Amino acid sequence: MAELDLSKNLVELTIDVCNIESSSGNEAELATAIHNALEPLGHLSVSRDGNAVIASTNQGLPRVLIAGHIDTVPPVGNLPAQLHHFEREQVIVGRGSVDMKGGVAVMLKLAAELTTSKFDITWIFYDNEEVDSSLNGLGRIARNTPEVLQGEFAVLCEPTSALVEGGCNGTLRALVKTTGVKAHSARPWMGENALHKLAPVLQILAEYQPQTLEVDGLEYRESLNAVRIFGGIAGNVIPDAASVEVNYRFAPSRSVAQAQAQVSEIFSGFEVEFIDLASGARPGLDSELAQQFLAATGKSARPKYGWTDVARFSELGIPAVNFGPGDPSLAHADNENCPVGHLFDVEAGLRGWLQ
């Protein structure tokens, strides 16, 4: 059984966390290692929900939440993680170094060392973030023990290149469908080709100009893209059904219902089936704790274009930001790597705020 030594330096600890393989659904070994490392610490109350671990201080102070997921996408020959020199800086190369075991290691280090702070802190290490949202460990905790997620401010240690990213765009996926008449491909005039009928759908997408909307002082860039096409029966059959899967990333000023209405209007005249919906999160930077956080970290905020679990905190009425090590553009990449400097920047920023 793998073990974690929280007395190691941050670089060594990050490598150790990366090297406990934990692709989604396989987090048990890492969850156990985290639980066993934190449970002996007298200043923490530690519990477990499946493969999620929750550790809390209880000083009777205002509470903040700091969260990170422990699962990764599957490795592709990029484990074990190793320390390398790359472009005149030290980087940790390996699956999870960016998304998001660098952030998890920072959380573990601070959870162990901050025996007192100016807040009560709930540290949340959760599973199944990289897969279907119905499996998400943070969502499961919200359903099973919602009292665990009570707090006045939250930080999600998703990769942000050690910068602060407020809120996040919402996301939806929809199938834009066409129908036709099946026929033999040697006699296509006997049928109607549903795949050909997708041409105007693709033209709409190619010509669409996404909006950029200002929300609470941050500018969120939207996007609308085809991500998959479905259709076809056999090499000699005219297909009678086809669809384009569309992904719409929408500014957090729009509700899910408004985003659905926008997509339905864009594809007016076509059948649209919504298959995945997730609301965005406003940045919440006007709260006093958010301003204290920005001041303590010395960072200015920028928008988060991708969807993250800050939206779950937002739904609970908790302002939340993303702040973690690693370049998010390298998340899931075969050459995933995290600069050591990011680890120490995030660790120092969180420590300065919490102390």
N, C-alpha and C positions, 0 to 999 in steps of 0.2 A: 504493500500500500504506500502510495506516494505521500511525502510529508513536505511541509513548508516551514522554513526557519525564518521567522519575521525579524530576527536580529541581523540578517544579512543586509548588505547595502542594497540600494534601490535597483541598481543594474542587475545584480545577481538574483535578486528576488523576481524581477520581471522575467528573466530567462527561465527561472525555475517554474514560474506560473505558466509560461508559454509551453514548456516541455511536459506539462501534464495535459495530454491531448484531450480535448473536450468539445469536439464538434457537436452540434445540436442533437440532443437525445442521448449524448454520451458524457454528461457532465458529472456523473455520480462521484468519480474518483476525485476530481478537483473540488467539488462541493464538500466532500468529506475532509479533504486536506485543509480547506479554509476553516471549516467548523472546528476541526481538532486544533488548529493553530490559535484560534481566537477564544475558544471556550475556557482555557485556563486563566485568561486575563481578568483580574478581579474587578476592573472598572467597567466591564461589559456584561450585559445580559445577552446570551446567544441562543438563538432558536433556529429551527430548520423547517422549511415548507417544501417537501419534495427535494429537488436539487437546488433550492434557493436557501441562502443563509442570511439571517438578519441579526445584526449585533447593535446593541443600543447602550448609550450612557443614560443615567437617570439621576441628574443633579437637581431637578426641579427648575430648569431653565427653559427659555424658549427653544423649540426643537427645529432643527433643520435635517433634511434628508440628503444623503449622498449615495448614489446608486450606480451600478455598472453590471453588465451582463458577462457571464463567465463562459458562454459558448462561442464557438467560432464556426465559420464555414469549414468544410473538410480540408485537411492539408493536402498539398500536391507536391510531395517531396521537399517541402520547406520546413520540416522539423528534423532534428532538434534545432531550436533557435540558437543563434550564436552572435557574439559581439564582433563587429567588423569596423574597419576604418573605411569610410566612403565619402569621397568629395570633401576631404579635410575635416571630417567630423566622425565621431563614433556613433554607430547605429546598431540597434539590435535587429537582426534579420531573422524572420521566421513567422509562421502562421500565428496570428493573434497578436503580434507585437503592436499593431495599430488598432485592430478592431477585436476586442479592446482590452487586452490583458496588460498593456502598459498602464491604462487607467486603473485596472483592478489592483495591480501591484502598488500603485500610489495609495489607493484606498486602504489596502492592508497595512502598509507601513504607517500611515497616519492613525488608523484605528488602534494599532498596537501602542503607539508612542504618545498619543494625546490622552493621557489619563485624566486631565482636566481641560476644559475649554470654556469659552464664553457662551456656548450653546450646549444643549443636549443634542447629541448626534445619533441618528439612525443610519447605520451602514447597511446597504442592501446589495447582496451579490446574487443575481438571479439567472435563471436558465432560459433556454429556448427563445432568444430574441431574434435569431437569424432565420426563423421559420414562420409558419403561419401564425398570425396574431392570436388565434384561439389557444395556442400552446404557450404563449408568452408568460414567463414566470412572474413578472411584475403584475400582469393582469390577473394571474391566479391569486396572488397575494391580496390584491384589491378585492377580489371576490370572497376569499376565504377569511381573511383577517383585515378588514379595511382600517381598523384602528391602528395597525402598524404603520400605515401611510399618512398619519396625521402629522402635520408640520406647517411651518410658516414660509419655508423656502426650500427649494430642492436644486441640487446640482447633479447632472448626469455626466459621467466622465467619458462620454463618447469622444472619439478623436476630433480635434478642432485645430490641430497645429499649435496647441497651447494658447489659443485665443478664446475669447468668450463669444459664443453664438447664442443669440436670444431666440426663444421659441422655435418653431419649425413650420414648414409648409405642410398642408394636408395632402393626402394622396387618395386617389381612387383608381380602380381599374374597371373597364367596361368592355363588353363585347358589342361591336357594331355589326349587325347581321344582315346577310342578303340571302334570298331564296331563288331557286330556279326550277328547271324541269330536267330530270335525269334522262340521258340518252346515250346511245353508242357514239363514241368519238368519230367513227367513220360516217355518221349521219348527224352532225351537230345541229343541223337545221330543225331536227325533230325535238330538240330540247332548248333550254335556256341556261347559260353558263353562270352559275352563282359567283364563281371566282372573278369572272370578267366584270360583274356588277360591283365588285369592290373598288374598281378604278376610281370612281368619284370620291369614295371615302379616303383613299390614299392621296388624291389631289387636294382634298380639303386639309388634310394633315400637312402636306408639303407647303401649302400656302398660308397656313395659320400663323399669325403673329402673336406670340404670347405677351401677356401684360406684365408690367412691373408695378406692384402696388406698395405704397408706403403704409406701414402699420406700426403705430407707436414709435415713430422716428426711424424705423429700419425699413429698407426697401427689399421686398421679397419678389424674386423673379419666378414667374410661373412657367410651366412647360406642358406641352401636349404632344404625345408621341405614340406611334404604333410600336408595339413591342413584340407581338407575335401575330401570325396569320394561320388560320385553320381552314381546311377544306380539301376536297379531293377524295375520291373513292378508289380509283384504280387508273392505270395508265391508258385505259381505253374507254373511260366513262366520263361523260360531261357531268360535273358535280351539280347537285341540286341544292346545296347549302354551303355557306362559307361565312367567315367572320374575321374581323380584325380586333385584336385585343389592344385597347388604348389605355395609356397611363396618363392621368392628369395630375400634375403637382400644382396645388392651388394655395394662394396666400392665406394666412391664418385669419384674415378679416372676413373670409367667406366661410359660411357654415357648410356642412356636408350637403345639406339640401340645396343650397345655392350652387354648389359645385356640380351637383347632379343636374340641376336645371340648365346650367351653362353648357354642359356636354350634350344634353338632350337637344338644346337649341342649335348647337353647332352641327349636329347630325340629324337635323329635322328631315323627316321623310324616310329615315331608316329605323329599324328596330334596334333599340339599345337595351342591353341587360347589364346591370351593375353587379359585379362579382366581388368587389373588395372596397371597403370604405373606411377611411381613418381621418378624423378631424385634425387640423393643425393646432398649434399653440401660439397664442400671442406672446410677445417677448416678456411682458410683465416687469419691465425694467423701471417702472415708476414706483415700485414698492421700496420701502425704506431698506429692507434687507438686501434687495438687489443693488441698490446704490452703495450700501456698505461693502458688498461683495466686489463690485467694480473698483471701488476706491482701494480696498485692501489688496487686490490683485494687480492694480495699476493697469488694467486693461480697459479698452473701449469695446463696445459690443458691435457685432455684425450679425446679419441674419443667417439662419440655418435653412438651406434649401431642401435638404433631404428630411424625410420623416424620422423622428426619433421618439423615444418613450417620454420625452418632456411633455408630449401631448397627453399622456396618461395622468401626469401630475396636474396639468392644466385643467383636465376634466374634473379633478378633485378640488379645484379652486386654489391650487398651490402654485405660485409663480416659480418658474424653473428655467435654468439655462444649461447649455452644453459647454463643458470645459474639460478637455482631456488631451493627452499627448498623442502625437502621430498625425500624419497628413491624411485626411479622410479620402483623398483621391487614390490612396494606396490600399484602402480597406479591400479585402478579398483578392488583391492582386497576388500573382505568383511571387513577385519580388517584394512582398509586404515587409516594410522595415520602419523602425521608429528611432528618430534621433534621441540619443541619451539626453541632450539638452532639454528636449520637450518634457521628459520625465521630471527633471529637477525643477523646471519652470512651473509645472502644474503642482508639484509637491510643495514648493515654496509659496505659491499663490494660495493654495488651500490652507496650508499651515498658518500663514499670516492672517487670513480671514478668521479662522477658527480660534486662534489664540488671542 
